[in-house]
């Protein structure tokens, strides 16, 4: 078993690691310092000579080389000198003659190889900046100026124009300080022109944004006149814009043309925009031919929607119908440069494709496309409505030409909208028959157009109060397009008119589910909830509308009215205050505010708003009555006369207001005027009892002779009044007796009725109808200032006692109607 095992001999135990110390003597550097040839080569250019090839025999000299046993073998170069790295005379020869490698020519024996100089320790610390030096101050100041310019631009983008201007001014001040410091340090040649340009340009822009146009123009002039600024002349466009805002159109054109001369032809888009501004300035000045030349040039080089529309406006202004047609054709030929909706329809059921389409269907690029398409449609529709009445012999023919032209373009979808606009124009011209015929043409077209036409027809019939036809067309509109919110709203309106409020609310809710921004449906839903007495839900609807529409007068009024219904006057007043900030001259809102303040007991505020309402609408009897009563309560009877005279002018057949005027004269102590006024009232209303009583009283107090005459008239009128009251009472008793007897009375009842009728005819004054009596009108609306009948004067000759005088003083205060 052990026959294959061989033991190592004992003499070989010390040589197990022999050979590890053997190395090539070329890499021996210990005796390099003793190599005379190397030292000579290091000191002179001796070693730079090209080596001699080994083909020449006998040139190699021996050099001792160290062995593992301490013996040395000599190694020499082909030139007879030691090889690099050899050690000679105790000095190691460096690997190279370049000192940067980490060696020195006097390297000692046994030194470490340190080419990176790590043995020398860390590098000395960097030299600290001298913050007090002029260069450092200039650098920091320049940095601060740049920060101020950035802050100014950010403030402008956030809408804080005042702060933006302050930052721009501060940047300008610090930039001037910077220039002066550079000049003092004799470094004016290193002035940062770009920084100066940006500071001045930002300052001018902020001046213009704050409508400080004179300062902006002066700042732009500084830039334009400085030849050191490259392309500074282009800012003349901005100067032209400022002159255009100032309506100095001639100077605006001048600066636009100067800017156009300094812009090279390679900047085609900028030149087009400047030419468009020139055309607009010419339109403002009425120079339509010059404007036409500018817009025609633009349409030939780079046609766009704005230039095409402005060209149509210019031709419309000069009345050239043929050129209007050509310009309209150029307008509808402008490329839209948007993708069609087919791109956003998935051709298959691939989920990856569907996800991609959903991602790009409403992205920012798609929104830009929609805005551009909507703008193009607005321009074309407006242009068609502008030129249709003038390009042909009649409005209808002109509109038909526009429709045909649009059908031949890539705006085919607008043709139907033009037809509906044609019907709308008929409505504005109050040609309802033509509008109906035009809309009825859409009944056989596709569902979307049919629904729109049926919606308009339903609305027309609703306005004409033909609810049956309105309901039919509303049903047609809903059946054609169930997702049309306008159709559902009209259907709800027809149901609302039939007082089926629950069903109307359902249609309005469905319209909101299809389009949550349908404000008409939301408003009508609020009105429906008010009818159903669901006040909280109605308030929610109108508050949502307020969040959407902002300052809508109708919505604010409805919210205030709901709070008034909920008996919350403070909230009602708050919302009405918001309402008068939107419509400050609405007399109804002002009088409503006055009424609320009056109910709250704040008479001064109530007077303020009632007076404002009277100032804007001086024919509201309720407002006039309140103002007159307020003046009497505050002892300003002369002021009350003005209001009651206005009421008497508005309602000349009512004696009440004229009596109030006379009463104000009497209260103010002007008895003569009061007497004259009562005489005028007696002439107009000779049977008025109150007027005669006041005449008797005034004539008695003043000792006039007419007192007996007025007393006689007063007695006659009072007697006539009693007879009429008796007649009315007898008639009521007879009718009640007839109702009790009924048909059982037979002929006897009939004869009794005839006798009663004959008796009434025999009474004096029964030929006049009692409804026309003015005294009845006064009894219903006016409280007799003289008090009960028992306290009135019996005869004109009765002497007045002290008690009578005291009673007159009490009864002399007129009572005002509530």
C-alpha positions, 0 to 999 in steps of 0.5 A: 500500500505504501509502495507508491509513497515517496519521501522527500530527501532530508537535504532538500528541506531547506530548498522548499522555497528556493527560486523566489528571490531570483529576479531579473537584475535589470530591475535592481536599483540598489547600486544605481547610485554607484553607476558612473555612466548613469550619473554622467548621463543624468548630468549631461546629454550623454544618455540622450544619444541613440543606442548602438545596435547589438550587431557590433560585437564586443561592445557589451561589458559585464555587470555583476548580478545578484543571485540567491546566494549573494553573488553578483553578476555584472550587467552592462548596457550596450554603451558600456554603462549600467542599465537604468535601475541598476545600483552602482556605488551605493546610489540608485539610478532613477527610473527616468530623468524627469524629476516630476516622477518622484525621484531626485538625482541624489536619492539615497540608498534604500529610499521608497518609490513615491511618485505621487509625493505622498510622503510629503504630507497633506497639501497646504490649505487654500488661500482664503478669499479677501472679501474686502478686495474690489474684484470680490465686491464687484463679483458679489454685486453682479451676482446680486443684480442678476438675482434682482432681475430674476425676482422681478421676472418671477413677480411679473409672472405671478401677477404682482406687477408693482413688486416686479417694478420695484425689483427692476428699479433696484436692479437698475440702481445696483447695476449703475453702482457696479459700472461706477466701481468698474470705472474706479478700478480701471476695469471699464473694458470688462463691463458686462454689456449683457447684464446692462442690456438685461437690466434695462430691458427688464425695467422697460418691460415692467414699466410697460406692464404697469402702464407707465408708458413714458418711462418705458419709452425712455428706457427703450430709447436708451437701449436702442440708441446705444450702438454697443448693444447688438440687435437693440433695434429690434426693441422698436417693435416693443416701442411700436406696441406701446404707441399702439396702446396709446392710440398713436397709430402713426408713430406705431407704424413708423416704429414697426417699419423701422424694426422691420428694416432691421430684422433680416429675412431669415426671421420670417415668422417675426417679420410676418407678425410685425406686418400684421401689427402694421395692418392692424394699425392701418385699420385703426386709422381707417387706411383700409387700402394700406391694411389690405396690402399688408394682409394680402402680402401675409396671405401670400407668404404665410397664410394664417387665420387672423390675417385672413379674417382681418382681410375680410374686415377690410374688404367689408369696410370698403364694400367690395363684395367680390373681394370679400368672397375671395378673402373668405375662400382664402380664410377657409383654405388656411391649413389647420395643422391639427390631427383629426378625431380619427386618430383618437379612435382605436382601430382594434381591441389591442389593450396597449393601443387603447391605453395609449389612445386614452393617454393622449386623448386629453393631454396638453397637445390635444387641448392645444389642437382643440383650442386652435380648431375652436378659434378657426371655427369662430373666425369662419363663423364670424366672417360668414355672419359678417359678409352674408348679408352684403355679398349677394342680393339678400341675406339668405342667398349670401348665407347659402353661398357661404355654406356651399363654400364651407362644404367644399373645404375641410371645415365641412362640419361647420356647414350645419352650424352655419345653417342653424346660425342662419335660423338664429339670424332670422330670429333676430330679424323677427322672421319666425316663419323663416326660422322655423322653416330653416330649422325644420330642414334638419329633421331628416339629417343626422342625429346631432344636427337634428337634436340641435335644430329640434332644441331650437324649435322647442325653445321658439314654441316655448317662447310663443307659449305654444306648449304642445309644439314645444313639448313635441320638439323637445321629445324629438330633440331628446330622442335624437340625442339623449346626451344633449343637455340643452334638449333635456333642459328644454324638455324640463322647461316644458314639464315645468310649465305644466307644473309637474315639478318633480318630473322637471327636476328629473330632466334637469338632473339628467342634463347635469349628469350629461354635462355638469357645466350646464348652468341653465339646467342647474339654475332651473333645478334651483327654481324647481326646488323652490317651487317644491319648497325644498329650500335647502336643496335650492340653496345648494344649487344656487351656491354651486352656480355662484361658484361657477359663474361668480358675479351673476346678478340672477344667482345672487338675487336668488340666494338672497331671496332664499335666505329671506324665505329662511328668515335669515335677514343678516345673510339676505342683506349680505348677499344683496350687498354683493348684488348691488356691487354687480348692479349698483343701479337696480332700484328693486334691489335697493328698495329690498335692502331698505325694507330689510333694514327697516324690519331690523329697525335701522331707519338710517340705513333704510332711508339711505337705500330707499332714497337711492332706489327713489333716485334711480326709479322715482315712480315706485309708490311703495318707496315714495310712501315710505320716504314721505312717512319717514320725513314726517316722523323726523319732522321734515314735513316740507321734504315730505311734500316733494314725495307726496306730490310725486305720488299725486302726479303718478296716481292723479285719480287717488285723492289720498296723496293730495290730502297728504300734501295738504296735511304736510302744509298744515303740519308745517304751519303753512295754513294758507297753502293748506287751505288752497290745496284743500280747495283744489282737492274739493274742486277735483273731488267734490264728494270727498268727506275728509277734504270738506271736514278739513276745509270747515276746520281751517275756515273756522280757525282762520275765521273765514266766511266760507265756513258756512258754505263748506258746512252745508256741503259737508252735511249733504255729502254725509247724508248722501253717504248714509243713504248709500250705506243704507242702500248697500245694507238693504241690498245685502239683506235682500240678497241674503233673504232671497238665498234663504227662501230659495226656489220655495218662495215662488212668485211671492219671492219674486214680487217681494224682490220687485218691491225691494228693487222699486224701493231702491230706485225711489231713493235719491241718488241711486242712479249712480253706482256706489262703486264709483264713490271716492269716499269708499276708496278713502275709507279703505286706504285712509284713516280719518285724521279728525277721529270718531264722528262724535268728536266732529263739529256740530255747527259752524257757529259753536264757540270753542272752549279750552277743552275743545282746543285741547281736543283739536290739538290732539286730533290735529296729528294726521295718522299715516297709512301703514 
